[in-house]
Amino acid sequence: MSPVDFLLVSICLTSALLSFVFWIAWRSLGKEPFALTWCITFALITLQRALNLRDEWFPDRNSYWIVVTAFSILTVTLGLIGHRQRVRRPTLWPELTAVAAVVQLAVTWFTIGQPHVGLRMGLQPLHAGPLALWMAAIIYRYRPRPLLAEVAAAAVHGLFGLLQIAAGCVALLQGARGDQYYLDLYLMINFLAMPAAYTGMAIFMVFILASDLAERMRDLARTDPLTGVLNRRGFEESALRVLAQAERGRQPLSVILADVDRFKEINDRWGHAAGDRALQLLVEQLCRERRKDDLVARIGGDEFALLLPNTEARQAVELAEQIRRSLGQLGLHVAGKQIELRVSFGVAERNETSVNAESLIHAADKALYSAKQAGRNQVHLESGTPMEKTPDTE
């Protein structure tokens, strides 16, 4: 075997292992579409490198070139689609497929229709290069603050894209009949720099997968599984940032605590599924009324918090009253019956004595306790003063 054959075998085995890794990831991590797409991508790369090693299977060099080029065009297209799936963007299947088909047809034409060495060899890398740079941009811009693995992956994808463009330009310089000097330079880029860039790109795609998993685990640690909002830990962590911003900007900040009245009776009489649905209805209403920077969290069994930046206590009370009335009108539907859903609310505003999330929650909790003691299904201020009841609470 020649040194090139050893290199192709190495890439073939690496690609096969990566395909298996992404297949396991697809099966184990919720069957994410991008993991399956990348699994297929590396499986095709494996097959392509196997064909590189067995060019004698083809009747002539032209048919060999057309087939392996088709694999290259398809794999880079699938790679881009996988990255778009990961960031929940439209896959652009029709558009990307149309571009890939045009490039493949052009390669076929300049291989057997009107032979042109430069175009035959240069079109595929000139197609792959911009797509790799597009992947780099997608990776880097996925988050406001990209993770370290994403920065590195974007850099390697960008390097791979630039090398592809360089290889394509060098190939074009051969002209219609070919030029040995530019052919040697083209081969040097492809067999020296390109494999390292490809391997780095593949490895960092695995790192991206691992980073996504770590991020998901962090989110699970901060999120309530029943309602999908922040749990107490997530609330306290996020509230630190919101409180600091309010302090720097000298802006008002309020919190609403909401607690389902007689929640244990709902569970005991109608079952835990009804209790869960009651909590979900409350969260849906809180989230419906929230603004972009507001925080919604489940901080206890049936107790929820809505943190409201740049909001005074009276505004928060009005919002809580609106939510309370809406929940009363919705009710809870169980076994064909409608159960009245009653919720008590406590409201507190940040002041000199409530300078952190814990003290602010404690102040709102005192108001909530006051609402419970006064008969439930009410909104109370931190001072203990109840809001005037509306007719639906009588």
Buried (B, 14 or more C-beta within 10 A) or exposed (E): EEEEEEBBBEBBEBBBBBBBBBBEBBEEEEEBBBBBBBBBBBBBBBBBBBBBBEBEEBEEEBBBBBBBBBBBBBBBBBBBBBBBBBEEEEBBEEEBBEBBEEBBEBBBBBBBEEBBBBBBBBBBBBBBBBBBBBBBBBBBEBEEEBBEBBBBBBBBBBBBBBBBBBBBBBBBBBEEEBBEEBBEBBEEBBEEBBBEBBBBBBBBBBBBBEBBEEEEEEEEEBBBEEBEBBBBEBBBEBBEEBBEBBEEEEEBBBBBBBBBBEBEEBBEEBEEEBBBBBBBBBBBBBBEBBEEEBBBBBBBEBBBBBBBBBBBBBBBBBBBBEBBBBBBEBBBEBEEEEBEBBBBBBBBBBBEEBEEBEBBBBBBBBBBBBBBEBEBBBBBBBEBEBBEBEEEBE
